[in-house]
Amino acid sequence: MKLIFDIGYNKGEFTNVCFKEHKGVKVIGVEANPNLCNKPNKDNFILLNNLASDKIGEEIDFFIEHAQNGISTASKEFMDNSRFTKGSKNLRPNSGRWAPPIKVKSTTVDKLVDEYGVPDLIKVDVEGYEYSVLKGLTNKVGHICFEWHEEEYHNLLKIVQHLSEIGYTEFGVIGWFDEGDVFDKVTFSSKGDPYLEYPKEFHSWEDLDMKRLINPDRRINYGMFFAK
């Protein structure tokens, strides 16, 4: 790999793995939380304090969770309906407490492609805002991976429809699944959303049979969804 977009950079764990696994790779990080955008740019690394969306140059509300940076989000729906608010058998209700919003200027994946080139991989981990991010991509580029939660299955359906319309045809799933939900078309990972670990199999959307993993009211299954 020569170029990777890390959208939802957070503290840079994914980017660090990219540098370890792919010598000479360049990473463009996009992070909406200004508190996490304190790393200097280098020849092979650029970190942008923007909110990736389907619009360019808009000031969009972003809600920081100061105790858990990894669940900061631009999605009010995520804040209302996710496991971090409603809880699950593994997580107490209201474990996420978001601060009042700040305004962050938006960019799009298309704009990133125009400025930095066509990526080999786009990773998106933005806590419920993935559909808005991927709507900002209007042509097929490299592989895509993004985080999914079973309580947001309706957004996954919209993402797959959009990606299919721009040319993506093969899909794969890796993640942590509740007991009894593992089947041969998906890849179980004890890490849930491991970095740079691909599913063992890819299928058409129809053959993937994703519904077997989904119970929105359970709010447990999650992982990374891949498209190529």
C-alpha positions in Angstrom: 0.0 0.0 0.0 1.2 3.5 -0.9 -1.6 5.8 0.4 -4.2 5.3 3.2 -6.9 7.7 4.5 -7.5 7.3 8.3 -10.8 9.0 8.9 -11.5 9.1 12.6 -7.8 9.3 13.5 -8.4 9.6 17.2 -5.0 8.9 18.9 -3.4 7.4 15.9 -3.5 3.7 16.8 -4.6 2.6 13.3 -2.1 4.9 11.6 0.7 3.5 13.7 -0.2 -0.1 12.6 -0.2 1.1 9.0 3.3 2.4 9.3 4.5 -0.9 10.9 2.8 -3.1 8.3 3.5 -1.1 5.1 6.9 0.4 4.8 6.9 3.7 2.8 3.1 4.2 3.1 1.7 7.7 3.4 -1.2 8.3 5.7 -3.7 11.2 5.6 -5.4 11.4 9.0 -8.7 13.3 9.5 -9.8 14.0 13.0 -12.6 16.3 14.2 -11.5 16.6 17.8 -9.0 19.5 18.0 -7.6 18.1 21.3 -6.2 15.1 19.3 -4.6 17.1 16.4 -1.3 17.9 18.0 1.1 15.7 15.9 3.4 17.4 13.4 3.0 16.7 9.7 5.7 14.9 7.9 6.4 13.8 4.4 4.6 10.5 4.9 1.9 11.8 7.4 -0.6 14.7 7.3 -3.2 15.2 10.0 -6.2 17.4 9.2 -8.5 18.9 11.9 -11.7 18.5 9.9 -14.9 16.6 10.1 -15.3 14.3 7.1 -18.9 14.5 5.7 -20.7 14.7 2.4 -20.3 18.5 2.3 -17.3 20.8 2.0 -16.6 23.8 4.1 -19.6 23.6 6.4 -19.4 24.2 10.2 -20.9 21.0 11.6 -21.7 20.2 15.3 -19.3 17.7 16.9 -19.8 16.2 20.3 -16.7 15.3 22.3 -16.9 12.6 25.0 -13.9 13.7 27.1 -13.6 10.6 29.1 -13.9 8.3 26.1 -12.4 10.0 23.0 -13.2 7.0 20.9 -17.0 7.7 21.0 -17.0 11.4 20.2 -19.3 11.8 17.3 -21.2 14.1 14.9 -24.2 11.8 14.9 -27.0 12.8 17.3 -28.8 9.6 16.4 -25.7 7.6 17.6 -25.9 9.6 20.9 -29.5 8.8 21.4 -29.7 5.1 20.2 -26.3 3.5 20.7 -25.2 1.0 23.3 -23.4 3.8 25.0 -26.7 5.4 25.9 -29.2 2.6 26.0 -26.8 0.0 27.4 -26.6 -3.7 26.7 -25.9 -6.9 28.7 -22.2 -5.9 28.6 -22.5 -2.2 29.1 -24.4 0.0 31.6 -26.8 2.6 30.2 -25.6 6.2 29.8 -21.9 5.2 29.8 -21.3 7.9 27.2 -21.6 11.6 28.3 -21.1 14.0 25.5 -20.2 17.7 26.0 -22.1 20.5 24.2 -21.1 20.6 20.5 -18.2 22.5 19.0 -18.2 23.5 15.4 -15.8 21.8 13.0 -15.2 22.6 9.3 -16.2 19.7 7.0 -14.4 18.1 4.2 -15.1 15.2 1.9 -13.4 12.0 0.7 -13.6 13.3 -2.8 -11.7 16.5 -1.8 -9.0 14.3 -0.1 -8.7 12.3 -3.3 -8.3 15.5 -5.3 -5.6 16.9 -3.0 -3.7 13.8 -2.1 -4.4 11.1 -4.7 -6.3 7.8 -4.9 -5.9 5.8 -1.7 -5.3 2.1 -1.6 -7.4 1.9 1.6 -9.9 4.2 3.4 -10.6 3.4 7.0 -13.7 5.1 8.6 -14.4 5.0 12.3 -16.6 7.9 13.3 -19.3 6.5 15.7 -22.5 6.5 13.7 -21.5 9.1 11.1 -20.0 6.6 8.6 -22.9 7.1 6.0 -22.3 10.8 5.8 -18.6 10.3 5.4 -19.0 7.7 2.6 -21.6 9.8 0.8 -18.7 12.2 0.3 -17.1 9.6 -2.0 -18.7 9.6 -5.5 -16.3 7.2 -7.4 -14.8 3.9 -6.6 -11.2 4.1 -5.3 -9.4 1.5 -3.2 -10.6 -0.8 -0.5 -12.9 0.6 2.3 -13.3 -0.5 5.8 -15.6 1.1 8.4 -16.9 0.3 11.9 -20.4 -1.1 12.2 -22.7 -1.7 15.2 -25.8 -3.9 15.0 -28.1 -1.2 16.4 -27.3 0.9 13.3 -28.2 -1.7 10.7 -30.3 0.8 8.9 -27.3 2.9 8.3 -25.3 -0.1 7.1 -28.0 -0.8 4.5 -27.7 2.8 3.2 -23.9 2.6 3.1 -23.9 -0.7 1.1 -26.5 0.7 -1.3 -24.3 3.8 -1.9 -21.1 1.8 -2.3 -22.8 -0.6 -4.7 -24.0 2.4 -6.8 -20.4 3.6 -7.2 -18.9 0.2 -8.1 -18.2 -1.8 -5.0 -19.3 -5.4 -5.4 -17.6 -7.5 -2.7 -18.2 -7.2 1.0 -16.8 -8.8 4.1 -17.2 -8.7 7.9 -14.9 -9.1 10.8 -16.0 -8.5 14.4 -17.1 -9.7 17.8 -20.4 -11.5 17.7 -22.7 -12.7 20.5 -22.8 -16.5 21.2 -24.5 -18.4 18.4 -24.0 -15.7 15.7 -20.7 -16.9 14.2 -21.2 -18.5 10.8 -18.9 -19.4 7.9 -19.3 -16.2 5.9 -18.0 -13.9 8.6 -14.7 -13.7 10.6 -14.7 -13.7 14.3 -12.2 -11.5 16.2 -11.8 -11.2 19.9 -10.7 -7.6 19.3 -13.9 -6.7 17.6 -12.5 -4.1 15.2 -8.8 -5.2 14.7 -6.5 -2.9 12.7 -5.6 -3.9 9.1 -7.0 -7.4 9.6 -9.2 -8.4 6.7 -12.1 -10.8 6.7 -11.3 -14.3 5.5 -14.0 -14.2 2.9 -15.7 -11.7 0.7 -19.2 -12.1 -0.8 -21.8 -10.2 -2.7 -24.1 -8.3 -0.4 -27.0 -10.7 -1.0 -24.8 -13.8 -0.3 -23.3 -12.3 2.8 -26.5 -12.8 4.7 -25.7 -10.0 7.2 -29.2 -10.3 8.8 -28.0 -13.4 10.7 -25.7 -11.1 12.8 -28.3 -8.4 13.5 -30.5 -7.8 16.5 -30.7 -4.0 16.9 -32.2 -4.2 20.4 -29.4 -6.4 21.7 -26.6 -3.8 20.9 -23.7 -6.2 21.2 -22.4 -7.3 17.8 -19.9 -4.9 16.1 -16.8 -4.9 14.1 -15.3 -3.7 10.7 -17.2 -4.0 7.4 -15.1 -4.1 4.2 -15.9 -3.3 0.6 -13.8 -3.8 -2.5 
